Amino acid sequence: MGVFKEIIPNAASLIESLRNIGYSFETAVADIIDNSITAKSKNIDIFFQHDNNHLQFAILDNGIGMNKEELFNAMKPGSFNPLDLRNETDLGRFGLGLKTASFSQCRQLTVVSKQNGDIHAMEWDLDYVLKTNRWEIRILDKTETDGLFGIEKLKSLPSGTLVIWNKIDRITENSNSENRHHFNEHIKHLGKHLELVFHRFLDGRETKPPLKIRLQSNFLKSFDPFMRKYMATQELPTEEIILNGAKIIVKPYIIPHYSKLSKQDYEYYAGAGGYNKNQGFYVYRNKRLLISGTWFRIIPQKDLYKLARIQINLPNSLDHMWNIDIKKSTSSPPPSVRERLKKIIEKIAGASKKVYVSRGHKSFSISHPMWFREAKNSEIFYHINREHLLLERFAETLNSEQKNEFFNVLSLIEENIPKEIIYNDMTDSPKDIKNGETDDSFLEENVIELFKQGIITKDDFSMLSEIEPFNRYTKSWEKFIKGL
């Protein structure tokens, strides 16, 4: 009969490997904050300092804290089994987040916790592990603890936990001006990332009181991808999916067309990726965002769907079925759920398309548009309106040969519309696209000139508001004409 023999992993090799799971700076910090929220924190303070070419980074919360035994267990890699039943509000899973997230960014992790007036501190130093090849942490004495970065802030709290990163080598090597700028860019991206990932905790709609996260000296604000503060946002009927006896809540939204937003708000909600990249599913576990802006390859990203956002709310009991990874940044729905999600997409796609397209046809409702849109044989064409009042009147001043040349030029313009450029601009920054110089003074000058040339007559003045581009006039044509 065979025998069992324990194999203890090589400490130096494994702990260095744990550094390369794939965390970014932003996802690493978010993983630490998950622990703070699980510990019932209401205030989280993120702060750092550059001192003598040395960068220190810390995250402090006012949660319930840990006693010595709990802190020791928290410092252990794999501190609990991911298959074990957890509290339904627990944001962790593998018992690795604190360690792997921290190791991905620094070589020295110190955790200090206060509970019932007692303060305990323990430290992982990867250089020590590399040197000794032993799974050993250092338990700090009071003298060492009193000298730690941020310790006075922890002492001022009734309870809480302080996480300190030293020997930070994945963001910046030292504190010279170039690396400081690089680190400051990371901090800016960190703020935006946390405002999105924890937006449901920050906005106070579902958590009372709302969570407060301060980054250095600035409090973060909720970034709601569903734009629920706008009346133009459509909240479609909620659906439920039952999987293994657990309930998945699906809430679709159609966000407002850009014409309903100010330029500032449009750019703010577009973010770095633009609206096209933001369409799709937003997967949450216990109100914490895991995945954003994906259709899980059920459908491709399309411009017509870019206003669609679908919130998926998971219980943590389904983590294993959704293949949620250690970093909480990748996931995939099981086959049975994919089929239900596909049907939900089909229901809401029409609503998104309706909002997006119907707004685009506004200018076509006037009597004399400059352009017509024609759909034929599954293809779309754009034509200059030859019956436009101004073009028609101008053509009447030309002889037969000149008229043919004029309409040939119009055809040439139609055939060379810069479709790709317009499409990219409409996708990325529609608020920046302007219809030429059409302010009131410009329109008035052109009306006077066209009247002098006989292109328009006094009988035409009553219909100027129905003729492009004069329909963009913000004042009264009737009052202007009386003033001539």
C-alpha positions in Angstrom: 0.0 0.0 0.0 1.3 3.4 -0.9 2.2 6.0 1.7 1.6 9.8 1.8 4.5 12.2 2.2 4.1 15.9 2.8 5.6 18.3 0.2 6.2 21.8 1.4 6.4 24.3 -1.4 9.7 26.1 -1.9 9.0 29.4 -0.1 11.3 31.6 -2.2 10.1 30.3 -5.6 6.4 30.2 -4.8 6.2 33.6 -3.1 7.9 35.2 -6.1 5.5 33.5 -8.4 2.6 34.8 -6.4 3.7 38.3 -7.5 2.9 37.6 -11.1 -0.8 36.6 -11.0 -1.7 39.7 -13.0 -2.8 42.4 -10.7 -2.6 46.0 -11.8 -2.0 48.7 -9.3 -5.7 49.6 -9.4 -7.0 46.1 -9.0 -4.6 45.4 -6.2 -5.8 48.4 -4.1 -9.4 47.5 -4.8 -8.7 44.0 -3.4 -7.5 45.5 -0.2 -10.6 47.7 0.1 -12.7 44.5 -0.3 -11.3 43.3 3.0 -12.1 46.7 4.6 -15.7 46.6 3.4 -16.1 43.0 4.7 -14.8 44.2 8.0 -17.7 46.7 8.1 -15.6 49.8 7.5 -17.4 53.1 6.7 -14.3 55.2 6.2 -11.3 54.2 4.2 -8.2 56.4 3.9 -5.6 55.9 1.2 -2.4 57.9 1.6 1.3 57.8 0.6 4.5 59.8 0.9 7.8 60.1 -0.9 10.7 60.5 1.6 14.4 60.3 0.9 13.9 58.4 -2.3 11.5 56.0 -0.5 7.8 55.6 -1.4 5.4 54.4 1.3 1.7 53.6 0.5 -1.0 52.8 3.0 -4.7 51.9 3.3 -6.4 52.5 6.6 -10.0 51.5 7.5 -12.2 51.9 10.6 -13.6 48.4 10.5 -13.9 45.9 13.4 -10.1 45.2 13.3 -8.4 41.9 14.2 -7.0 40.3 17.4 -3.6 38.6 17.3 -4.9 35.2 16.2 -7.1 36.7 13.5 -4.3 38.8 12.1 -1.9 35.9 12.0 -4.5 33.9 10.1 -5.1 36.8 7.7 -1.3 36.9 6.9 -1.4 33.2 5.9 -1.6 32.5 2.2 -4.8 30.7 1.5 -6.3 31.6 4.8 -9.7 29.9 4.0 -11.1 27.4 1.4 -12.8 29.1 -1.5 -15.4 26.2 -1.5 -16.4 26.9 2.2 -19.7 28.6 2.9 -19.1 32.3 3.6 -21.1 35.2 5.0 -23.3 36.5 2.1 -21.7 40.0 2.4 -18.1 38.6 2.2 -16.2 40.1 -0.8 -13.3 37.6 -0.6 -13.1 34.1 -1.8 -9.6 32.5 -1.9 -8.0 33.9 1.3 -5.2 35.2 -0.9 -6.3 38.8 -1.8 -4.4 40.7 0.9 -1.2 38.9 0.2 -1.2 38.4 -3.6 -2.5 42.0 -4.2 0.2 43.4 -2.0 3.0 41.2 -3.2 2.2 42.2 -6.8 3.2 45.8 -6.0 5.7 45.7 -3.1 8.2 43.4 -1.4 7.3 44.4 2.1 3.8 44.1 3.5 3.0 45.3 7.0 -0.5 44.9 8.5 -1.4 46.6 11.8 -4.8 46.0 13.4 -6.5 47.5 16.4 -9.3 45.8 18.4 -10.5 46.3 21.9 -7.7 48.8 22.5 -5.0 46.3 21.6 -2.7 46.8 18.6 -0.9 44.0 16.8 1.5 44.3 13.8 2.9 41.6 11.5 5.1 41.8 8.4 6.0 39.8 5.3 9.4 40.7 3.8 10.0 39.0 0.5 13.7 39.7 0.6 13.9 37.8 3.9 11.9 34.9 2.5 14.2 34.9 -0.6 17.3 34.8 1.6 16.1 32.2 4.1 13.6 30.2 1.9 11.3 29.9 4.9 7.6 30.7 5.3 8.1 33.2 8.1 6.5 36.5 9.0 7.8 38.9 11.5 5.7 39.9 14.5 6.6 43.5 15.4 7.1 44.6 19.0 5.6 47.9 20.3 8.7 50.0 19.6 8.7 48.9 15.9 5.0 49.4 15.6 5.1 52.9 17.0 7.4 54.0 14.2 5.2 52.7 11.4 3.9 55.0 8.6 0.3 56.0 9.4 0.2 54.4 12.9 -1.0 57.6 14.6 -4.1 57.6 12.4 -4.9 54.0 13.4 -4.3 54.8 17.1 -6.9 57.6 16.9 -9.6 55.1 15.8 -11.6 52.9 18.2 -10.8 49.9 15.9 -9.5 49.3 12.4 -6.7 48.0 10.2 -3.7 49.6 8.5 -2.1 48.0 5.5 1.4 49.4 4.6 3.3 48.8 1.4 7.1 49.3 1.4 9.8 48.4 -1.1 7.4 49.2 -3.9 9.1 48.1 -7.0 6.3 47.5 -9.6 5.1 51.2 -9.9 8.3 53.2 -9.5 11.9 52.5 -8.5 12.6 55.7 -6.6 11.1 59.2 -6.0 12.9 61.2 -8.7 10.7 63.7 -10.6 10.0 61.4 -13.6 8.9 58.5 -11.4 6.9 60.8 -9.2 5.0 61.9 -12.3 4.5 58.3 -13.3 3.2 57.4 -9.9 0.8 60.4 -9.8 -0.7 59.2 -13.1 -1.2 55.8 -11.4 -3.0 57.6 -8.5 -5.3 59.5 -10.9 -6.2 56.2 -12.6 -6.7 54.6 -9.2 -9.2 57.2 -8.2 -11.3 56.7 -11.3 -11.1 52.9 -11.0 -12.3 52.9 -7.4 -15.1 55.4 -8.2 -16.5 52.9 -10.7 -15.8 49.6 -8.8 -17.3 50.8 -5.6 -19.9 53.2 -6.9 -22.8 51.5 -5.3 -21.2 51.8 -1.9 -20.2 55.4 -2.5 -23.5 56.8 -3.8 -25.7 55.9 -0.7 -28.6 54.5 -2.7 -28.1 51.0 -1.3 -25.7 51.5 1.7 -26.6 53.8 4.6 -24.5 55.6 5.4 -22.5 55.6 2.2 -19.0 54.4 2.2 -16.4 57.2 2.3 -13.0 56.7 0.5 -10.4 59.4 0.7 -7.5 59.2 -1.7 -4.6 61.3 -0.2 -6.8 64.4 0.6 -9.7 64.0 -1.8 -13.0 62.1 -1.2 -13.9 59.9 -4.1 -17.3 60.3 -5.8 -19.6 57.6 -7.2 -19.3 57.0 -10.9 -22.6 55.4 -11.9 -22.3 53.7 -15.4 -26.1 53.6 -15.6 -26.5 57.4 -15.2 -29.5 56.9 -13.0 -29.6 60.6 -11.9 -30.9 61.6 -15.4 -34.6 61.4 -16.1 -33.8 60.4 -19.7 -32.3 57.1 -18.5 -34.6 54.2 -19.1 -34.8 51.5 -16.4 -36.2 48.4 -18.1 -38.0 45.5 -16.3 -35.9 43.5 -13.9 -35.5 39.8 -14.6 -34.5 36.9 -12.3 -32.4 33.8 -13.1 -32.4 30.9 -10.7 -29.1 28.9 -10.7 -28.4 26.2 -8.1 -31.2 27.6 -6.0 -29.5 31.0 -5.9 -31.1 34.1 -7.5 -29.3 36.3 -10.1 -30.9 39.7 -10.6 -30.6 41.3 -14.0 -31.5 45.0 -14.4 -31.2 46.5 -17.9 -30.8 50.3 -18.5 -30.7 52.5 -21.6 -28.7 55.6 -20.9 -29.6 59.0 -22.5 -28.7 59.9 -26.0 -25.8 62.4 -26.1 -28.2 65.2 -27.2 -29.7 65.0 -23.7 -26.4 65.7 -21.9 -24.1 68.6 -21.6 -20.8 68.4 -23.3 -19.1 68.2 -19.9 -21.3 65.3 -18.7 -21.0 63.5 -22.0 -17.2 63.5 -21.8 -17.3 62.6 -18.1 -19.4 59.4 -18.7 -17.6 58.5 -21.9 -14.4 58.0 -20.0 -11.1 57.0 -21.6 -12.6 54.1 -23.6 -15.7 56.0 -25.0 -19.3 54.9 -25.0 -18.8 52.1 -27.4 -16.4 50.4 -25.0 -18.8 50.9 -22.1 -21.8 49.0 -23.6 -22.7 45.6 -22.3 -23.0 43.7 -19.0 -21.8 45.0 -15.6 -21.3 42.1 -13.2 -21.6 42.7 -9.5 -21.1 40.5 -6.5 -22.5 42.0 -3.3 -22.7 45.5 -5.0 -19.0 45.3 -5.8 -18.3 45.6 -9.6 -16.3 42.7 -11.0 -16.6 43.0 -14.8 -17.7 46.0 -16.9 -18.5 46.7 -20.5 -18.7 43.2 -22.0 -21.2 41.1 -24.0 -19.4 37.9 -23.1 -19.1 37.3 -26.8 -22.9 36.7 -27.0 -23.1 39.6 -29.4 -20.4 41.9 -30.9 -20.1 45.5 -29.8 -22.0 47.7 -32.2 -22.6 51.5 -32.3 -26.3 51.0 -32.2 -26.1 49.2 -28.8 -23.7 51.6 -27.2 -26.5 53.1 -24.9 -27.3 49.6 -23.5 -26.1 48.7 -20.0 -27.2 45.6 -18.1 -26.5 45.2 -14.4 -26.0 41.6 -13.2 -26.1 41.0 -9.5 -24.6 37.7 -8.2 -24.5 36.2 -4.8 -21.1 35.0 -3.6 -22.3 31.4 -3.5 -22.1 31.3 -7.3 -18.4 32.4 -7.6 -17.2 29.0 -8.7 -19.9 28.7 -11.4 -19.0 32.1 -12.9 -15.2 31.3 -12.8 -14.4 34.5 -10.9 -10.6 34.7 -10.6 -8.4 35.8 -7.6 -8.1 39.3 -8.9 -11.9 39.6 -9.4 -11.3 41.0 -12.8 -12.4 38.1 -15.1 -15.5 36.0 -15.2 -17.8 34.1 -17.6 -21.4 33.0 -17.2 -22.3 29.3 -17.2 -24.0 28.0 -20.4 -27.6 28.0 -19.0 -27.2 31.6 -17.9 -25.7 32.6 -21.3 -28.9 31.5 -23.0 -31.1 33.6 -20.7 -28.8 36.6 -21.2 -29.0 36.3 -24.9 -32.8 36.6 -24.7 -32.5 39.6 -22.4 -30.2 41.3 -24.9 -32.7 40.7 -27.7 -35.3 42.4 -25.7 -33.3 45.5 -24.9 -31.4 45.9 -28.1 -34.4 47.4 -29.8 -34.8 50.0 -27.1 -31.2 51.0 -27.4 -31.4 51.2 -31.2 -34.6 53.2 -31.0 -33.0 55.8 -28.7 -29.8 56.0 -30.7 -31.4 56.2 -34.2 -34.5 58.2 -33.6 -32.5 61.1 -32.1 -30.4 61.0 -35.3 -33.4 61.7 -37.6 -34.4 65.0 -36.0 -33.1 67.2 -38.8 -34.9 65.1 -41.4 -38.3 66.2 -40.3 -38.0 69.8 -41.7 -39.5 70.7 -45.1 -36.2 71.5 -46.8 -33.3 69.3 -45.4 -29.9 69.5 -47.1 -29.4 65.7 -47.0 -31.7 62.7 -47.3 -31.0 59.2 -46.0 -32.0 56.3 -48.2 -32.0 52.6 -47.1 -32.0 50.2 -50.1 -31.1 46.5 -50.4 -29.7 46.5 -46.8 -27.4 49.4 -47.7 -27.6 53.0 -46.6 -27.1 56.0 -48.9 -26.9 59.7 -48.2 -28.0 62.2 -50.9 -27.9 65.9 -51.2 -31.5 67.2 -51.6 -31.6 68.5 -55.2 -35.0 70.0 -54.4 -33.7 72.1 -51.5 -35.1 75.6 -52.0 -31.6 77.3 -52.2 -30.1 74.7 -54.5 -33.2 74.8 -56.8 -33.2 78.6 -57.0 -29.4 78.7 -57.7 -29.7 76.0 -60.4 -32.3 78.2 -62.1 -29.7 80.9 -62.6 -27.5 78.5 -64.6 -27.6 77.6 -68.2 -28.0 74.0 -69.2 -24.3 73.2 -69.4 -23.5 74.9 -66.1 -26.5 73.1 -64.5 -25.1 69.7 -65.5 -21.7 70.6 -64.1 -23.3 71.8 -60.8 -25.2 68.5 -60.3 -22.1 66.6 -61.2 -20.2 68.4 -58.4 -23.0 67.5 -56.0 -22.8 63.8 -57.0 -19.0 63.9 -56.5 -19.5 65.3 -53.0 -22.0 62.5 -52.2 -19.7 59.8 -53.4 -16.8 61.1 -51.2 -18.4 61.5 -47.9 -15.6 60.7 -45.3 -17.7 57.9 -43.7 -14.9 56.5 -41.5 -13.9 59.8 -40.1 -17.5 60.8 -39.3 -18.2 57.4 -37.8 -15.1 57.6 -35.5 -15.9 61.2 -34.4 -19.6 60.3 -33.8 -18.5 57.3 -31.7 -15.8 59.1 -29.7 -16.9 62.7 -29.4 -20.3 63.6 -31.0 -20.6 66.7 -28.8 -17.5 68.1 -30.5 -19.0 67.8 -34.0 -20.4 71.1 -35.3 -22.4 71.9 -38.5 -20.1 74.6 -39.7 -20.3 78.3 -38.9 -24.1 78.7 -38.3 -24.4 81.3 -35.5 -27.2 83.8 -35.7 -25.1 86.6 -37.2 -23.7 84.3 -39.9 -27.3 83.2 -40.9 -28.5 86.8 -40.9 -25.7 87.9 -43.3 -26.5 85.0 -45.6 -30.2 85.7 -45.7 -29.5 89.3 -46.6 -27.0 88.3 -49.3 -29.4 85.7 -50.8 -32.2 88.2 -50.8 -30.0 90.7 -52.7 -29.1 88.0 -55.3 -32.8 87.1 -55.7 -32.2 83.5 -54.6 -34.9 84.0 -51.9 -37.8 86.4 -52.0 -40.0 88.1 -49.4 -42.5 85.2 -49.8 -39.8 82.8 -48.6 -39.2 84.5 -45.3 -42.2 82.9 -43.6 -40.7 79.4 -44.1 -37.0 80.1 -43.2 -37.5 78.1 -40.0 -38.1 75.0 -42.1 -35.1 75.4 -44.4 -31.6 74.1 -43.5 -29.4 75.8 -42.3 -31.7 78.6 -41.4 -33.8 76.4 -39.0 -30.8 76.7 -36.6 -31.6 80.4 -36.0 -32.2 81.0 -32.3 -34.1 84.2 -32.6 -37.3 85.1 -34.5 -37.0 85.5 -38.3 -40.2 87.5 -38.3 -38.7 90.1 -36.0 -35.4 90.2 -38.0 -37.3 90.6 -41.3 -39.3 93.5 -39.9 -36.1 95.2 -38.9 -34.7 95.2 -42.5 
